[in-house]
Amino acid sequence: MSAVQSVEQFEFHQTLESAPGTSIVIFSSKECQSCRYWEQLLDQFCAKHDDINVFKIDAGMDQALTEEFDVFHLPSLFLYLNGKYHSALQCEARLDTLENAINTAKELPAEEMP
């Protein structure tokens, strides 16, 4: 069973606002091989970090939300802290670099939502 939870655009904001602690949002597509790899990586990451929530948005199905976040490439990852948008996450698809990217982003001031 996947630790990555699928969320649709009509429940997205409410779900994220009520999520405690650290959350990662991934915009992905079923046809995207890199997206599938990232989803597996995020499952592994969640196994080591049960305090982190991961939410998946199907970019093809939820186009309004995809446009709201200015997603131009897949996969795209975003960091939320205590229900509030914090920043985009950009890193190599490896567990150690993902952890470093999250820790570095947390030390920086929050950005405005795209």
N, C-alpha and C positions, 0 to 999 in steps of 0.2 A: 504494500500500500504506500502510496506517495505521500510525503509530508508537504508537498506543494499543493495548496488549495486553489482550485479554480474559482474565480470571482467574475461576475458579469457586471456590466457598466451600471445597472440600476441599483446594485447593492454595494458597489465599490467604495464610495466615500463613507458610507455608514460603517462598513466593515473595517476600513482602515482607521477611522476615528476611534473605534472601540478596541482596537488591537493594542495591548500594552507592550511596552518595551520596544525592541527593534523589529522592524518588518522590512522585507525586501519584496518589491513588486517586479515581476518579469513580464514583459510584453513578448509574446512568442506566437508561433504559428505551427500547425501540425506538419506543414510541408517543409519546414526549416530544419535542416539537419543540425545546425549549430544550436538551435533552440532546444532540440531534444537532448543534446549533449549537456547544455546548461541545466536543464531540468533534472537530469540524473545527478549532476554535480551538486545542485541545490538540495536534492534528497540526501546525499552523503553529508553535506554541510549541516543539515538539520539533525541528522543522527548524532553529530558531535555537539551541536548547539541547540538543545531543546527549548531554549529561551528565545529563539528567533523564529518569527512567523514568515512564511513565504507564500505570496499570492501570485497566481498566474492569470494574465489577461490574454485571451485569444484575440490578437490584433485584427484578424480578418473578420471576426464576428462582432467585435465591439469597436467599430471604426470611430465613433464619436469620442470615446475615451482615448483611443490611440492618437487622434488628432489633438485632443486637449493636451496631451503630454508631448506634442511635437515629435513623435516617434518616426524617424526616417529609416532606421535599419533595425533588423531583428537579429538576435534578441536585444532588448533594451532593459536595463535594470535601474531601479530607483530605490532609495533608502528613505524609510519613515522612522521617526523616533517618537514614541508615545502618541501615536495617532496623527502626527504632523509631518508633512513633507519636509525632508531634510536636503537631499541632493540626488543627482544622478550618480550611478556607480559605473565606473569604467575600469575594467581590469582584464587581465588574461584569465582564461577559464581554468583556473587551478584553485584548489582549496586554500592554500597558503596566501595566494595573492588576493583572493576574495576577502579573507579575514583581514589582511592588511589594509585593503581598500576601505572596508567598513570602519575599522579602527581609526584610520586617517580622516575619513569623512566626519566621524563623530567629533573629532577634535576641532574641526573647522566650524565657523558659524553657518547656520542654516541658510539655504538659498531660497529664493522665491520659486514657487511652482512655475513650470514652463507655461 
